Amino acid sequence: MTLVAGTRLGSYEVLAPIGKGGMGEVWKARDTKLGRDVALKILPAAFASDPDRMARFEREARVLASLDHPNIAAIYGLEESNGVRALVLALVDGPTLAERIAAGPIPFDEAIQIARQIAEAVEYAHDRGVIHRDLKPANIKIKLGGMVKVLDFGLAKALDEEPVAGSGTNSPTLTMNATRAGVLLGTAAYMSPEQAKGKQADRRSDIWSFGVVLYEIVTGKPPFTGESVGDILASVIKEEPKLDAVPTQLRNLVARCLCKDPRQRLQAIGEARIALENPAPPAEAKATSVTRTRPWEGILAAGLALVATALGFVSYRHFTEERPRVLKVFVPPPDKATFASTSTPAVSPDGRRLAFVATSNGKDSLWIRDLDLLTARLLPGTEGASYPFWSPNSRMIAFFSEGKLKKIDVAGGPALSLCNAGPFSSGGTWNKNDLILIPSNGASGLFGVSAGGGIPTPVTTLDAASGEVSHRFPWFLPDGHHFLYTALSSDSEKSAIYVGDLDSKTRRPILAGDSNAIYVPPGYLLFLRERTLMAQPFKTGTFQTTGDAIPIAEQVDYAGGADAHSQFSASQSAGGTSVLAYTSGGSGGNVQLTWFDRSGKASGAISASGLPRWPAISPNGSMVAVDREDSTGSSDIWLHDLLRGTASRFTFNSKLNIYPIWSPDGSRINFASNRDGNFALYQKGSSGTGQDQLLDRNPDKAATAFIPLDWSKDGRFVIAETTGNPKTQSDIWVLPLFDGRKPIPYLQTEANERLARLSPNGKWLAYMSNESKRFEVYVQTFPTPGSKWQVSINGGGKPVWSRDGKELYFVGAEQKIMAVEVKGGDRFEAGVPIALFETRLSFSSNIGHFDVSKDGRFLIPTPVEQSANTAMTLVINWQAGLNK
């Protein structure tokens, strides 16, 4: 059930959203029975569906509801309706303490009154055995008149998993359950050292958090800060707070609250309340008169000072020599979403954000996780996104979508297209001079383009002598001129990682292998070796490795094919906290051809190694031709005999051979190949004998590819597409197989016209176009374009006709196969699109198509489902573990 204004939840009418965090969404609502406004905290679906946790939560909630204090926001009860469960809370008007602090310095007297009321609320709860566990300014409201209300008392425990037995001191790393990871990241600055180390929180943890809040109230800033959550946690565990900014009459109280050893900390919050009721006067200046002391008193004082100095030195040595602790956190995907297998996680250079692609409601989109907040946020306008990478200042993200390179500001704004990128581009890098390097398509070197947009220009060239088929996944080194990249070869043993140079065509081999590689300050290469993530010392001055590779993570996901990349990323801040992210337990990008009936029930699969993308069923239904991409990045056409269950290779070269289509009689297959540079049309007998024949080259000299899409049933026309034209993008062409075979442009506009299919009677051409700023399916008359009809309603693409021409199928906006009944007499008529079933296809992506058999079954490239334990892991201070 999705909440919107006006939704009824039992006797409560939802009015407006208040906020969203790791413990659920909060809505303002009207209690229609009692005529009062309340706050509804909607419990996370994964939590509410767990009977054991809900039973325990209800027990905790009853205890929390018993708290009756003027400085504690009340819990009124629990409500359940239409599968939604919510806490009913008192609605507290006014700013949070965080907002009040951000507005400017708080006068000392007002600060004391605020702190005293917080202490009274915490003391009242502690006396009744309730610990807050998440005390921070954002959980404290200040009503008109100055009354303080502390929110979310005890909810951190009530919403937590059952506690794990054990001391929590057996490892320097802290691993938290996915449901609590957001809470950890959102409250790092207010955590006690024992909480940061993974130990159980008690009332002394609340006293620590109170001390942090008190410090921030009177100084305007928190005592423990850092550029990333790792820096903050390291500060909490290791650094002593600087008390110079704290008013002198409060320094002793703050210092006692912020003792790192809980045994030496203030033991009861009531003591803080008493101190705040009668704050000590400011320390007076020292008297100018000299008091006479006895000689032995001076000697004793000097001795004690010497002992204190020695002890201080030992303590300093122990403190400074203690290694930073490694923190490991499992990051869950967004609610009702899964991590996409077509993208690496991307840690921002400053280590403060994490970008990733997740699938939600059938759409792959870009999400951002600010590591100091509780939840990830969707970036609107990034549908179809893949392979994100950051700008050097961590403010922008570039990504690939709809055959284009795009960028978006993480603070908000539209996604801007920078250039055409080709159908198989993946991986990019952005230097401090605003130059971006990307691969243009599946079989090319690297290209450079301005971060402001433009036409890509070649930067690297494939080495044909080494059998290189593509250069992938570039990564700029700190100087902004040299860069790492992976050169994939048709001979996998020759694939290697190189250092390239913007100012020269020379390059240096670094490591053998087909993994992507990144450089991390102060001097490590990260790369994958047999699913194990390795870190190897590397000097950027000499471009040489200087030591042995060290394993740092196992079972890291790896995607094969031309992408040939590992699912990991790391921050780039020199001298700061090192942040690493990787995924594990995923499918690794595996795809199989699966048969589905009209209800979406799978009815078998065609075994195919590599990555099958474009299946084409033969006219008699006995064979399937499909382009399959292998681990070297090359792609060949394979033929699958459905009767015998065998497969045979149809094309043989180290380039890309893609988009097979059958002749009407099944005797020949047309396909596109880039063996001579840009993609051109080739033809070969379906028996597999004979040589590949060039059918026609690209008629549009400004475009980069010419690919076949369909073959008319009378054998007279081949429908084709050109891509990569900077002005007209993708266009539809017709190649007559008579009268000289000169290609004719059918649709050539500034919009993208793509993936056209001809009706069986040869009168109607279906295609997808973004002329309305989003892709829709259209039908026009053929062979001459004239009358036009829009078939899809809310977005769609990749049309396919039924074999009898009575239905037109396409992929809808929610990745569902849509069916439209059509009548194609003298005038085309289309019915209302009907959703048949959901797929993993995206109509805005260049990759993945489907075909339909005579008996109405759908053959669809389908990703192998991710395993249930697919997870993204965030490791903070990972470099601290290298020397163990």
Summary of the structure (lengths in Angstrom):
residues: 884
radius of gyration: 32.2
end to end distance: 49.7
largest distance: 120.5
contacts: 3000
relative contact order: 0.07
helix: 17%
strand: 38%
